[in-house]
């Protein structure tokens, strides 16, 4: 039986008797209070509390300074703000959160008047680039979900800006899973200027007494014979198209297993090689170019030239093979309904003159499979995972008296299908809801932030018993007291495996069920994720091979040069002046980036080879000094948008948001007008903005107001 904390952690800037004392959390903070640290803790061990305790230390050290908490999503921003308000003993007006919907003038004023700012990283990056404020007097930045610190993600820019401008920077990176191998972990440490790594897992002595065990059950399932037959016919069609690649020496003929990555690799290699051949990828050396290729040798362009292969045909056949393999995975690991939907999508693409889709639709295999699906009853073609999920839920209810279950699935369509299937099977015995992210495509409604938060609240309070979630529920969201997790399919990522599994075992013994269809992609996905997790743990347990920053100099933050506070009217009156200054700052940053790239190119071997071959560059003929570049870029930054372009975007995001609010919250297509205004206010659509977009939505026929109700008329395309 795990031991619960018997005392509270109290101290300056912490509310009395609110944080239960855990020895390992206090020790972690002691290790992080003077060094940039990456803290790796499994989900459920209190990364947020560690951040809160470190914040209290920084408030004590620098009462005048600001603290920034960064989180990748708006629901996470709201969650961090609620945690700060709950645990920190400071004026609540000093705690603020930023979103892109808050006007820049208001953000500037809030930043100046606040002690703690919680935001998504892109908002902070945009403001920093435009010089709206700086990080000189920030005593701590917390990077939540720090594993995102790679590529062009905004975390990279902010950390670099912070270390270069603040004299006493302190960074705390929080994650449950920094990456699968040494390279990924090293990249995060480099980008966040990490000096110290703290890693804890469930097996550590000082952690064990505070957590509960998680029993993991791998449920191996056999695919029914009828689905196997359909899959075999479908794969035979893939083998017909595979001959094109084997015949032209584009892929090995004796591979034991072909995946979508093989054909994505061929497409990417061909695109990269064509660009490199035409001189578009000049920023890459030959060594870097070869390193980027999926197939290292022989080079695909040499094969294409030698065999005189038609390049569009390669792309077209790659697209056909990727579609077939994706549909095969849907059939074998999801359900026949998703497979049928994908076939309908292929038919639609074929009707739009898509050659890769036509190649599939015009085959005998496609016609045969369609006739089999139409002749068979739906029950005969249902996936065994559906029966297994129902069996697990009944077992959870009867044996464990558990009425709070979280089901993870890869696809939004599957989440909707599972919701309807379980409601039908359980006959309203339990309340079931799906939980998906915001809209990502034009024809994808998604769930707005307000609805996401409301669903989580209902689930937390027990008004929803079964939550069927996509990947949006994996990262950071507070979903306590879930005793059972069901993976509808394994995931090939150690990050997603750790985060999904960590939703259970927080306050009681947890159970994790993973459904694996034998002889399908489920099997390698499960093996790969476990292998990556074990490798990650082995690196973090003994991180000697990770190179940490050891030359960061610090000196006390100077608050004597603090800018005078301005009134809101000053920002409104000086709006144009500030806008011009922001354009100039952006231009200067662009100039620095261009000059840096030019310098790198001019010192490269490719540049020397071109010059030796007698190539004349534009910069040799035109004087490209700083004033010239600045003038050109400022003209680009200040370019006006053509009025015709604006007219095409008449259905903007605010109008779409209002339509989605009525659609998602209405009962029988109707929503109380006062409730509608309240929901719109939560999305910062108020006053003139609300009236303008609501009237336009009514004028265009999407919504209709009658008496004191708003009616949902039709969805936007």
PAFI-821064 format. One record per residue (C-alpha): x negated, y negated, z; residue number from 1. Coordinates in steps of 0.05 Angstrom, whole numbers, plus 5000, padded with zeros to 4 digits. Each point is the difference from the previous one (the first is absolute). Example, Ala and Ser with C-alpha at 12.3 -4.5 7.8 and 13.67 -1.06 7.14 Angstrom:
<sites>
{site {4754 5090 5156} 1};
{site {4973 4931 4987} 2};
</sites>
This chain:
<sites>
{site {5000 5000 5000} 1};
{site {4970 4933 4979} 2};
{site {4988 4949 5054} 3};
{site {5035 4933 4993} 4};
{site {4964 4936 5021} 5};
{site {5018 4982 5071} 6};
{site {4977 4928 5001} 7};
{site {5003 4938 4957} 8};
{site {4946 4960 4966} 9};
{site {5005 4927 5023} 10};
{site {4956 4941 4987} 11};
{site {4996 4929 4972} 12};
{site {5051 4986 4945} 13};
{site {5034 5068 5010} 14};
{site {5071 5005 5027} 15};
{site {5002 5035 5067} 16};
{site {5014 5074 5001} 17};
{site {5015 5006 4925} 18};
{site {4940 5041 4975} 19};
{site {4992 5070 5028} 20};
{site {4927 5012 5018} 21};
{site {4962 5047 4956} 22};
{site {4926 5006 5016} 23};
{site {4978 5014 4928} 24};
{site {5035 4937 4975} 25};
{site {4963 4956 5050} 26};
{site {4934 5033 4983} 27};
{site {5011 4990 4926} 28};
{site {5012 4925 5011} 29};
{site {4936 4995 5041} 30};
{site {4963 5028 4940} 31};
{site {5033 4952 4952} 32};
{site {5001 4933 5036} 33};
{site {4932 4976 4974} 34};
{site {4992 5038 4934} 35};
{site {5038 5007 4935} 36};
{site {5032 5068 5010} 37};
{site {5037 5053 4960} 38};
{site {5046 5038 5048} 39};
{site {5025 5066 4973} 40};
{site {5056 5030 5041} 41};
{site {5053 5051 4981} 42};
{site {5070 4971 4995} 43};
{site {5033 4996 5068} 44};
{site {4938 4984 5042} 45};
{site {5016 4926 5005} 46};
{site {4959 4961 4949} 47};
{site {5047 4941 5010} 48};
{site {4987 4999 5075} 49};
{site {4925 4999 4988} 50};
{site {5011 4939 4956} 51};
{site {5042 4966 5053} 52};
{site {4947 5011 5055} 53};
{site {4945 4973 4954} 54};
{site {5043 4940 4985} 55};
{site {5007 4985 5075} 56};
{site {4923 5003 5006} 57};
{site {4991 4952 4942} 58};
{site {5053 4952 5028} 59};
{site {4960 5000 5065} 60};
{site {4934 4988 4964} 61};
{site {5025 4946 4952} 62};
{site {5067 4971 5024} 63};
{site {4999 4948 4944} 64};
{site {4987 5049 4944} 65};
{site {5048 5035 4953} 66};
{site {5011 5074 4990} 67};
{site {5024 5031 4935} 68};
{site {5034 5068 4993} 69};
{site {5004 5027 4929} 70};
{site {5048 5056 4979} 71};
{site {5015 5025 4929} 72};
{site {5076 4996 5003} 73};
{site {5052 4952 5027} 74};
{site {5034 5052 5045} 75};
{site {4931 5012 5032} 76};
{site {4991 4925 5008} 77};
{site {5067 4996 5036} 78};
{site {4980 5059 5044} 79};
{site {4933 4968 5020} 80};
{site {5036 4935 5016} 81};
{site {5049 5037 5045} 82};
{site {4942 5035 5036} 83};
{site {4964 4934 5013} 84};
{site {5063 4970 5028} 85};
{site {5013 5061 5043} 86};
{site {4930 5008 5030} 87};
{site {4965 4932 4998} 88};
{site {5012 4949 5054} 89};
{site {4996 4937 4957} 90};
{site {5049 4949 4974} 91};
{site {5042 5036 4947} 92};
{site {4998 4938 4956} 93};
{site {4925 5012 4993} 94};
{site {5013 5067 4966} 95};
{site {5021 4994 4927} 96};
{site {5005 5043 4938} 97};
{site {4988 4981 4928} 98};
{site {5033 5024 4936} 99};
{site {4995 4974 4930} 100};
{site {5072 4974 5006} 101};
{site {4979 4947 5051} 102};
{site {4980 4935 4962} 103};
{site {4925 4984 5002} 104};
{site {5012 4934 5037} 105};
{site {5035 5037 5056} 106};
{site {4946 5053 5003} 107};
{site {4947 4947 5007} 108};
{site {5036 4969 5059} 109};
{site {5015 5068 5032} 110};
{site {4927 5020 4993} 111};
{site {4977 4937 5035} 112};
{site {5049 5007 5058} 113};
{site {4994 5076 5011} 114};
{site {4952 5042 5040} 115};
{site {5018 5067 4968} 116};
{site {5018 5007 4926} 117};
{site {5026 5066 4972} 118};
{site {5003 5005 4925} 119};
{site {4994 5043 4938} 120};
{site {4929 4990 4972} 121};
{site {5020 4971 4933} 122};
{site {5032 4939 5032} 123};
{site {4938 4985 5041} 124};
{site {4955 5011 4939} 125};
{site {5041 4952 4957} 126};
{site {4999 4946 5054} 127};
{site {4925 5008 5011} 128};
{site {4985 4995 4926} 129};
{site {5039 4935 4996} 130};
{site {4966 4970 5062} 131};
{site {5064 4994 5040} 132};
{site {4962 5021 5063} 133};
{site {4936 5038 5016} 134};
{site {4976 5054 5048} 135};
{site {4946 4961 5036} 136};
{site {5037 5000 5067} 137};
{site {5029 5071 4996} 138};
{site {4973 5043 5057} 139};
{site {5029 5067 4975} 140};
{site {5030 5030 4937} 141};
{site {5034 5068 5005} 142};
{site {5005 5039 4935} 143};
{site {5056 5051 5010} 144};
{site {5000 5061 4953} 145};
{site {4926 4984 4987} 146};
{site {4993 5058 4950} 147};
{site {5030 4952 4948} 148};
{site {4936 4959 5002} 149};
{site {4974 5018 4931} 150};
{site {5003 4978 4928} 151};
{site {5032 4931 4991} 152};
{site {5045 5005 5061} 153};
{site {5006 4933 5037} 154};
{site {4967 5028 5063} 155};
{site {4933 4997 4965} 156};
{site {5005 4926 4983} 157};
{site {5024 4981 5070} 158};
{site {4945 5039 5037} 159};
{site {4946 4969 4956} 160};
{site {5028 4930 5009} 161};
{site {5005 5011 5075} 162};
{site {4929 5024 5010} 163};
{site {4973 4944 4956} 164};
{site {5037 4943 5035} 165};
{site {5009 5019 5073} 166};
{site {4938 4997 5046} 167};
{site {5026 5053 5047} 168};
{site {5043 5048 4958} 169};
{site {5033 5060 5031} 170};
{site {5034 5052 4956} 171};
{site {5042 5059 5022} 172};
{site {5019 5051 4947} 173};
{site {5055 5049 5020} 174};
{site {5017 5064 4963} 175};
{site {5019 5072 5011} 176};
{site {4961 5023 4939} 177};
{site {4944 4959 4968} 178};
{site {4987 5047 4941} 179};
{site {4984 5070 4976} 180};
{site {4924 4995 4997} 181};
{site {4937 4960 5015} 182};
{site {5007 4954 4939} 183};
{site {5071 4977 5018} 184};
{site {4982 4988 5074} 185};
{site {4936 4964 4982} 186};
{site {5039 4954 4953} 187};
{site {5048 4979 5055} 188};
{site {4942 4988 5048} 189};
{site {4964 4957 4948} 190};
{site {5062 4959 4982} 191};
{site {5018 4986 5073} 192};
{site {4928 4988 5023} 193};
{site {5008 5056 5051} 194};
{site {4947 5005 5056} 195};
{site {5034 5054 5041} 196};
{site {5044 5062 4986} 197};
{site {5046 5028 5054} 198};
{site {5033 5067 4986} 199};
{site {5047 5039 5043} 200};
{site {5041 5062 4985} 201};
{site {5051 5043 5036} 202};
{site {4945 5047 5025} 203};
{site {4961 4947 5039} 204};
{site {5003 5010 5076} 205};
{site {5021 4929 5016} 206};
{site {5056 5004 4948} 207};
{site {5029 5069 5013} 208};
{site {5034 4981 5064} 209};
{site {5042 4947 4965} 210};
{site {5025 5037 4939} 211};
{site {5043 5060 4983} 212};
{site {4983 5058 4955} 213};
{site {5026 5004 4929} 214};
{site {5019 5069 4975} 215};
{site {4991 5004 4925} 216};
{site {5039 5052 4960} 217};
{site {4982 5015 4928} 218};
{site {5062 5027 4966} 219};
{site {4981 5039 4937} 220};
{site {5056 5007 4951} 221};
{site {5008 5041 4936} 222};
{site {5029 4967 4938} 223};
{site {5063 5037 4976} 224};
{site {4993 5042 4936} 225};
{site {5046 4954 4959} 226};
{site {4958 4939 5016} 227};
{site {4936 5040 4986} 228};
{site {5028 5017 4931} 229};
{site {5016 4928 4984} 230};
{site {4931 4979 5025} 231};
{site {4966 5053 4956} 232};
{site {5036 4976 4937} 233};
{site {4984 4928 5017} 234};
{site {4926 5016 5012} 235};
{site {4997 5037 4934} 236};
{site {5019 4935 4966} 237};
{site {4942 4967 5037} 238};
{site {4953 5055 4974} 239};
{site {5022 4984 4929} 240};
{site {4979 4927 5008} 241};
{site {4937 5021 5038} 242};
{site {4974 5032 4935} 243};
{site {4990 4930 4971} 244};
{site {4949 4985 5055} 245};
{site {4966 5068 4997} 246};
{site {4995 4999 4924} 247};
{site {4967 4931 5002} 248};
{site {4953 5017 5058} 249};
{site {5032 4948 5044} 250};
{site {5011 5048 5058} 251};
{site {4970 5065 5024} 252};
{site {5040 5061 4974} 253};
{site {4985 5044 5060} 254};
{site {5023 4956 5058} 255};
{site {5039 5039 5053} 256};
{site {5047 4941 5012} 257};
{site {5020 4938 4961} 258};
{site {5027 4939 5036} 259};
{site {5027 4931 4981} 260};
{site {4932 4972 5021} 261};
{site {4966 5036 4942} 262};
{site {5042 4963 4949} 263};
{site {4999 4934 5038} 264};
{site {4924 5008 5000} 265};
{site {4998 5009 4925} 266};
{site {5044 4938 4989} 267};
{site {4959 4958 5048} 268};
{site {4933 5024 4971} 269};
{site {5023 4984 4930} 270};
{site {5024 4930 5019} 271};
{site {4937 4984 5039} 272};
{site {4955 5027 4945} 273};
{site {5035 4959 4946} 274};
{site {4994 4937 5042} 275};
{site {4927 5014 5014} 276};
{site {4986 5015 4927} 277};
{site {5032 4934 4979} 278};
{site {4961 4961 5052} 279};
{site {5060 4984 5045} 280};
{site {4971 5035 5061} 281};
{site {4934 4961 4999} 282};
{site {5000 4993 5076} 283};
{site {4984 5075 5004} 284};
{site {4931 5028 4990} 285};
{site {4994 5065 4962} 286};
{site {4988 5037 5065} 287};
{site {5063 4968 5031} 288};
{site {5040 5016 4938} 289};
{site {4981 5073 5002} 290};
{site {5015 5003 5074} 291};
{site {5071 4974 4988} 292};
{site {5017 5056 4951} 293};
{site {5044 5058 5023} 294};
{site {4966 5048 4951} 295};
{site {4925 4983 5004} 296};
{site {4975 5041 4942} 297};
{site {5008 5003 4942} 298};
{site {5026 4929 4991} 299};
{site {5070 4999 4971} 300};
{site {4984 4949 4947} 301};
{site {4946 5045 4972} 302};
{site {5050 5057 4995} 303};
{site {5052 4955 4966} 304};
{site {4950 4977 4948} 305};
{site {4972 5069 4987} 306};
{site {5068 5033 4990} 307};
{site {5032 4938 4969} 308};
{site {5059 5003 5048} 309};
{site {5057 4951 4993} 310};
{site {4996 4958 5063} 311};
{site {5075 4984 5007} 312};
{site {5013 5075 4997} 313};
{site {4955 5011 5061} 314};
{site {5040 4949 5041} 315};
{site {5066 5029 4975} 316};
{site {4982 5072 5017} 317};
{site {4973 4978 5068} 318};
{site {5066 4967 5015} 319};
{site {5039 5063 4979} 320};
{site {4957 5045 5044} 321};
{site {5005 4954 5060} 322};
{site {5076 4998 4993} 323};
{site {5005 5076 4995} 324};
{site {4955 5012 5061} 325};
{site {5037 4948 5041} 326};
{site {5068 5031 4983} 327};
{site {4971 5069 5018} 328};
{site {4981 4974 5069} 329};
{site {5070 4971 5009} 330};
{site {5031 5067 4982} 331};
{site {4955 5042 5044} 332};
{site {4993 4955 5062} 333};
{site {5061 4954 5001} 334};
{site {5067 5022 4971} 335};
{site {5033 5015 4933} 336};
{site {5038 4934 5006} 337};
{site {4936 4959 4996} 338};
{site {4977 5043 4942} 339};
{site {5065 4987 4962} 340};
{site {4995 4925 5013} 341};
{site {4929 5000 4971} 342};
{site {5024 5038 4938} 343};
{site {5053 4947 4990} 344};
{site {4946 4947 5005} 345};
{site {4958 5035 4947} 346};
{site {5062 5003 4954} 347};
{site {5009 4925 5009} 348};
{site {4927 4986 4983} 349};
{site {5006 5045 4938} 350};
{site {5061 4960 4977} 351};
{site {4956 4937 5004} 352};
{site {4950 5028 4950} 353};
{site {4951 5025 5052} 354};
{site {4957 5050 4963} 355};
{site {4974 5036 5062} 356};
{site {5072 5009 5025} 357};
{site {5026 5021 4932} 358};
{site {4948 5054 4996} 359};
{site {5029 5030 5064} 360};
{site {5074 4990 4984} 361};
{site {4995 5030 4930} 362};
{site {4969 5065 5025} 363};
{site {5038 5066 5006} 364};
{site {4977 5004 5072} 365};
{site {5038 4936 5018} 366};
{site {5064 5024 4967} 367};
{site {4996 5068 5034} 368};
{site {4989 4971 5069} 369};
{site {5058 4951 4992} 370};
{site {5046 5057 4981} 371};
{site {4978 5042 5059} 372};
{site {5011 4943 5049} 373};
{site {5069 4985 4972} 374};
{site {5021 5074 5002} 375};
{site {4976 5014 5071} 376};
{site {5038 4978 5062} 377};
{site {4965 4948 5043} 378};
{site {4994 5046 5060} 379};
{site {4962 5052 4958} 380};
{site {4947 4948 4984} 381};
{site {4994 4965 5067} 382};
{site {4931 4998 5031} 383};
{site {4987 5044 5062} 384};
{site {4974 4939 5037} 385};
{site {5071 4975 5007} 386};
{site {5023 5062 5038} 387};
{site {4937 4999 5042} 388};
{site {5011 4928 5021} 389};
{site {5071 5015 5022} 390};
{site {4974 5061 5039} 391};
{site {4947 4958 5035} 392};
{site {5050 4946 5019} 393};
{site {5049 5051 5028} 394};
{site {4943 5032 5040} 395};
{site {4979 4932 5027} 396};
{site {5071 4985 5022} 397};
{site {5015 5069 5031} 398};
{site {4933 5019 5031} 399};
{site {4970 4932 5018} 400};
{site {5063 4958 5006} 401};
{site {4965 4950 4954} 402};
{site {5042 4949 4963} 403};
{site {4945 4955 4974} 404};
{site {4962 5027 4939} 405};
{site {4957 4964 4948} 406};
{site {4995 5030 4930} 407};
{site {4946 4976 4952} 408};
{site {5007 5006 4925} 409};
{site {4960 4974 4941} 410};
{site {5056 4973 4957} 411};
{site {5057 4950 5012} 412};
{site {5047 5042 4958} 413};
{site {4985 5060 5043} 414};
{site {5015 4959 5063} 415};
{site {5069 4983 4973} 416};
{site {5012 5073 4978} 417};
{site {4979 5027 5069} 418};
{site {5045 4950 5035} 419};
{site {5061 5021 4960} 420};
{site {4983 5074 5005} 421};
{site {4990 4999 5076} 422};
{site {5063 4958 5011} 423};
{site {5039 5053 4961} 424};
{site {4968 5059 5036} 425};
{site {5002 4971 5071} 426};
{site {5071 4974 4990} 427};
{site {4988 4934 5036} 428};
{site {4972 5036 5061} 429};
{site {4941 4952 4999} 430};
{site {4991 4930 4973} 431};
{site {4951 5001 4941} 432};
{site {4967 4942 4965} 433};
{site {4944 4989 4950} 434};
{site {4943 4950 5010} 435};
{site {4966 4973 4938} 436};
{site {4958 4940 4982} 437};
{site {5018 4936 4965} 438};
{site {5014 4995 4926} 439};
{site {4938 5013 4956} 440};
{site {5033 5003 4931} 441};
{site {5055 4963 4965} 442};
{site {5048 5059 5004} 443};
{site {4980 5018 5071} 444};
{site {5042 4968 5054} 445};
{site {4959 5022 5060} 446};
{site {5015 4978 5072} 447};
{site {4988 4927 5019} 448};
{site {4959 4987 5063} 449};
{site {5061 4984 5043} 450};
{site {5033 5066 4983} 451};
{site {4935 5038 5014} 452};
{site {4995 4969 5069} 453};
{site {5073 5013 5014} 454};
{site {4995 5074 4981} 455};
{site {4938 5010 5044} 456};
{site {5037 4967 5058} 457};
{site {5059 5046 4990} 458};
{site {4954 5061 4997} 459};
{site {4962 4977 5062} 460};
{site {5065 4992 5039} 461};
{site {5027 5068 4979} 462};
{site {5055 4975 4955} 463};
{site {4965 5034 4942} 464};
{site {4978 5073 5012} 465};
{site {4964 5019 4936} 466};
{site {4958 4950 4961} 467};
{site {4977 5020 4930} 468};
{site {4941 4956 4983} 469};
{site {4951 4988 4944} 470};
{site {4929 4976 5011} 471};
{site {5025 4933 5027} 472};
{site {5008 5033 5069} 473};
{site {4928 5027 5002} 474};
{site {4962 4938 5021} 475};
{site {5005 4967 5068} 476};
{site {5075 4994 5009} 477};
{site {5024 5014 5071} 478};
{site {5044 5062 4995} 479};
{site {4997 5029 5071} 480};
{site {5029 5063 5030} 481};
{site {5000 5042 4936} 482};
{site {4993 5071 5023} 483};
{site {4999 5032 4931} 484};
{site {4969 4981 4933} 485};
{site {5016 5036 4935} 486};
{site {4955 4992 4939} 487};
{site {5043 5016 4939} 488};
{site {4934 5009 4963} 489};
{site {4926 4997 5021} 490};
{site {4960 4938 4983} 491};
{site {4930 5003 4971} 492};
{site {4976 4941 5042} 493};
{site {4970 5007 5069} 494};
{site {5023 4929 5016} 495};
{site {5073 5016 4985} 496};
{site {4996 5067 5035} 497};
{site {4974 4969 5064} 498};
{site {5049 4942 4999} 499};
{site {5061 5043 4985} 500};
{site {4982 5053 5052} 501};
{site {4986 4945 5051} 502};
{site {5074 4980 5001} 503};
{site {5012 5057 5049} 504};
{site {4970 5023 5066} 505};
{site {4999 4931 5031} 506};
{site {5045 5010 5060} 507};
{site {5014 5075 4999} 508};
{site {4976 5065 4968} 509};
{site {5005 4989 4925} 510};
{site {5013 5047 4941} 511};
{site {4976 4989 4929} 512};
{site {5029 5042 4944} 513};
{site {4966 5000 4932} 514};
{site {5037 5033 4942} 515};
{site {4954 5032 4949} 516};
{site {5024 5035 4937} 517};
{site {4951 5055 4984} 518};
{site {4963 5001 4933} 519};
{site {5016 4926 4988} 520};
{site {4963 4934 5009} 521};
{site {5024 5001 5073} 522};
{site {4945 5049 5018} 523};
{site {4938 4962 4976} 524};
{site {5030 4935 5026} 525};
{site {5005 5029 5070} 526};
{site {4930 5030 4998} 527};
{site {4969 4936 4973} 528};
{site {5032 4956 5054} 529};
{site {4976 5045 5057} 530};
{site {4930 5004 4970} 531};
{site {4996 4924 4994} 532};
{site {5024 4991 5071} 533};
{site {4948 5048 5027} 534};
{site {4945 4965 4960} 535};
{site {5022 4932 5026} 536};
{site {5000 5024 5072} 537};
{site {4930 5030 4993} 538};
{site {4973 4933 4974} 539};
{site {5033 4959 5055} 540};
{site {4979 5047 5057} 541};
{site {4928 4990 4980} 542};
{site {4998 4934 4960} 543};
{site {4923 4995 4997} 544};
{site {5000 4999 4924} 545};
{site {5046 4939 4998} 546};
{site {4959 4937 4992} 547};
{site {5028 4946 5047} 548};
{site {4987 4925 5000} 549};
{site {4945 4983 5050} 550};
{site {4978 4930 4980} 551};
{site {5062 4958 5014} 552};
{site {4980 4937 5038} 553};
{site {5050 4968 5047} 554};
{site {5004 4934 5037} 555};
{site {5057 4968 5039} 556};
{site {5058 4971 4960} 557};
{site {4999 4924 4999} 558};
{site {5068 4968 5012} 559};
{site {4976 4928 5002} 560};
{site {5012 4991 4925} 561};
{site {5072 5021 5004} 562};
{site {5043 4964 4948} 563};
{site {5052 4951 5025} 564};
{site {5071 5025 4999} 565};
{site {5043 4971 4945} 566};
{site {5075 4987 5000} 567};
{site {5044 5039 4952} 568};
{site {5017 4936 4964} 569};
{site {4926 4991 4983} 570};
{site {4999 5065 4962} 571};
{site {5063 4982 4962} 572};
{site {4975 4930 4982} 573};
{site {4932 5026 4979} 574};
{site {5028 5060 4962} 575};
{site {4972 4981 4931} 576};
{site {4933 4981 5029} 577};
{site {4995 5067 5036} 578};
{site {5022 5038 4938} 579};
{site {4944 4967 4959} 580};
{site {4950 5017 5054} 581};
{site {5023 5073 5000} 582};
{site {4991 5004 4924} 583};
{site {4930 4973 5007} 584};
{site {4982 5050 5054} 585};
{site {5027 5058 4958} 586};
{site {4960 4973 4940} 587};
{site {4937 4998 5042} 588};
{site {5010 5072 5023} 589};
{site {5013 5021 4927} 590};
{site {4936 4964 4978} 591};
{site {4959 5035 5054} 592};
{site {5027 5067 4978} 593};
{site {4987 4986 4926} 594};
{site {4930 4975 5013} 595};
{site {4986 5061 5043} 596};
{site {5023 5046 4944} 597};
{site {4960 4962 4948} 598};
{site {4938 5004 5044} 599};
{site {5009 5075 5009} 600};
{site {5009 5009 4925} 601};
{site {4940 4957 4982} 602};
{site {4956 5043 5044} 603};
{site {5026 5065 4972} 604};
{site {4965 5046 4951} 605};
{site {5059 4995 4951} 606};
{site {4990 4924 4995} 607};
{site {4925 5009 4987} 608};
{site {5014 5052 4946} 609};
{site {5049 4953 4965} 610};
{site {4952 4942 5003} 611};
{site {4943 5042 4972} 612};
{site {5047 5021 4943} 613};
{site {5011 4927 4982} 614};
{site {5070 4992 5028} 615};
{site {5020 4927 5014} 616};
{site {5048 4989 5058} 617};
{site {5052 4945 5006} 618};
{site {4964 4973 5061} 619};
{site {4938 4990 4957} 620};
{site {5038 4951 4955} 621};
{site {5046 4966 5051} 622};
{site {4975 4967 5063} 623};
{site {5036 5039 5056} 624};
{site {4981 4962 5062} 625};
{site {5042 4990 5063} 626};
{site {5037 4937 4977} 627};
{site {5019 5033 4933} 628};
{site {5025 5064 5034} 629};
{site {5038 4960 5052} 630};
{site {5035 4957 4948} 631};
{site {5021 5061 4959} 632};
{site {5026 5040 5060} 633};
{site {5037 4940 5029} 634};
{site {5037 4992 4934} 635};
{site {5020 5073 5003} 636};
{site {5022 4995 5073} 637};
{site {5042 4939 4985} 638};
{site {5032 5027 4937} 639};
{site {5076 4992 5000} 640};
{site {5046 5059 4988} 641};
{site {5040 4996 4937} 642};
{site {5074 4987 5015} 643};
{site {5021 5058 4954} 644};
{site {4960 5048 5042} 645};
{site {5035 4976 5063} 646};
{site {5069 5012 4970} 647};
{site {4984 5074 4990} 648};
{site {4992 5009 5075} 649};
{site {5069 4974 5019} 650};
{site {5013 5062 5044} 651};
{site {4945 4986 5051} 652};
{site {4981 5040 5063} 653};
{site {5045 4959 5046} 654};
{site {5061 5013 4958} 655};
{site {4982 5074 4996} 656};
{site {4992 5001 5075} 657};
{site {5070 4971 5011} 658};
{site {5030 5051 4952} 659};
{site {4964 5057 5037} 660};
{site {5024 4974 5068} 661};
{site {5073 5003 4978} 662};
{site {4989 5068 4967} 663};
{site {4965 5032 5061} 664};
{site {5041 4970 5056} 665};
{site {5070 4996 4969} 666};
{site {5056 5047 5020} 667};
{site {5043 5020 4940} 668};
{site {4964 4947 4960} 669};
{site {5017 4944 5048} 670};
{site {4957 4962 5050} 671};
{site {5023 4947 5050} 672};
{site {4975 4932 4975} 673};
{site {4973 4978 5068} 674};
{site {4963 5067 5007} 675};
{site {4973 4990 4930} 676};
{site {4972 4931 5018} 677};
{site {4969 5029 5063} 678};
{site {4964 5056 4961} 679};
{site {4977 4950 4948} 680};
{site {4973 4955 5055} 681};
{site {4957 5057 5025} 682};
{site {4968 5002 4931} 683};
{site {4988 4924 5003} 684};
{site {5054 4985 4948} 685};
{site {5037 4942 5032} 686};
{site {5034 4933 4985} 687};
{site {4989 4974 4929} 688};
{site {4960 5062 4980} 689};
{site {5057 5046 5023} 690};
{site {5055 4959 4965} 691};
{site {4961 4994 4935} 692};
{site {4985 5074 4993} 693};
{site {5067 5025 5026} 694};
{site {5038 4955 4952} 695};
{site {4956 5023 4942} 696};
{site {5011 5073 5018} 697};
{site {5076 4988 5000} 698};
{site {4995 4961 4935} 699};
{site {4963 5057 4966} 700};
{site {5051 5050 5025} 701};
{site {4959 5041 5049} 702};
{site {5037 4976 5063} 703};
{site {5069 4970 5013} 704};
{site {5027 4962 5060} 705};
{site {5072 5008 5020} 706};
{site {5029 4972 5064} 707};
{site {4946 5012 5053} 708};
{site {4969 5061 4966} 709};
{site {4945 5010 4948} 710};
{site {5014 5055 4949} 711};
{site {4946 5041 4966} 712};
{site {5019 5000 4926} 713};
{site {4941 5032 4963} 714};
{site {4927 5015 5007} 715};
{site {4946 4964 4960} 716};
{site {4962 5038 4947} 717};
</sites>
